[in-house]
Amino acid sequence: MKPLRKIPFAFALLAPAKIFACAACYGGNIDSPMADGMNWGIFTLLAVVGTVLAAFLAFLIYAIRKSEALTAAAERENISK
């Protein structure tokens, strides 16, 4: 089983260097349609991650406010008794 674990590393060592770098890092044409597509892909992923994080933060704020309201209602009920 151990020799099979070394196969991906061998492929990585024998692969051409161009597959490891983007157009900007490798010195390619940064004005090409491929680089534009890569940039739009990055911006899209950032938007998705930002939206998910914002929704999670909104839920946490909602849960905190709901918890505080329930605690305040319980305290008011205890005071009135």
N, C-alpha and C positions, 0 to 999 in steps of 0.2 A: 504494500500500500504506500510506502514512503516514496518510491520512485514516481508514482503518479502525482504526488504533490509538487514535484519539481518541474513538471511539464509547463504550467502557466508561466513560471519564471523564465524558462528557456525561451518560450515564445516572446516574452517581453524583452529579453535581451537581444533576440535576433530580429526584432521588428525594426522597420525603418524609423529614423528619428522624426520624420515629418508627422507621424501619427500621434506624437506626444505633445505637440504644441499647436496653439491656435495661430491664426494668420498674423495677429499683432506680435505675439511672442517670437514666432519663427522668422519674422521679417518678410512675410508675404504681403500681398496687396490688400491693404485694409479697406480699400474702397470697392472691393469686389462684392457681387451679390451674395456670395457665400458668407462673407464677414458680416454683411448687413443682416442676413438671416440668423446668424449666430447671435448677434446683438439683440435682435427682436426676441429670440428665444430666451435669452438671459433676462430681458425686461419682463417678459411674460411670466417666467418662473418667479421673479421677484414680486410681481403683482399678486400671484397666487399665494405665495408664502406670506406676504404682507396682509392679504385679506384674511387668511386663516388665523394669523396671530391677532389681528384686530378683532375678529369674531370671538376668539378665546378670551381676550381682555374684556370685551363687552360682557361676556357671560360671567366672568369673575366679578366685575363691578355689579352686575345684576344680583348675583348670589350674595355678595356682601351686603348690599342694600336690603335685600329680602331678609337676611338673617338679622340685621339691625332692627328692621321693622317688627319682626316676630319677637325679638327680645324686648323691645319697647312695649309691645302689646302685652306680653306676659308680665312685665313689671307693673303696668297700669292695672292689670287684673288683680295682681297681688296687693296693690295699694288700696284698691277699692273694697277689698274683702275685710 
